[in-house]
Amino acid sequence: MRVAARIACVLTGPALVLGGAVFAAPAAQADIPACTNLVQQSGVEVSDGVRAACTQGVHGDLQGCAKALTQAGVPGGAANGACRLAANPP
């Protein structure tokens, strides 16, 4: 085996291992507590429905999140803000 081929083989193994580590790394945690805290500050009790709505925000469904929070009694501005907080990692 030529020297260049050996070097390529030696470098390929670690590159594959490190590349796999990137895919295996956990995604950044979204900020559900910030979402629920803003809801609570708006005077609405945090229920399972509120948590589910904040989870929608975590997954990028900001319109669905805001709609569900509004239906739970959260004022529109607070609902939009809470959903934006849910979508952003801490």
Number of C-alpha atoms within 10 A of each C-alpha: 5 6 8 9 10 11 10 10 11 11 11 11 11 11 11 10 10 11 11 11 11 9 9 9 8 8 8 9 12 19 21 26 15 20 29 24 15 20 26 16 11 16 11 17 15 15 12 9 13 26 19 15 29 34 21 21 27 23 12 16 16 23 15 15 28 26 16 20 26 18 14 18 15 24 16 14 11 19 30 21 16 29 32 21 23 28 23 17 13 12
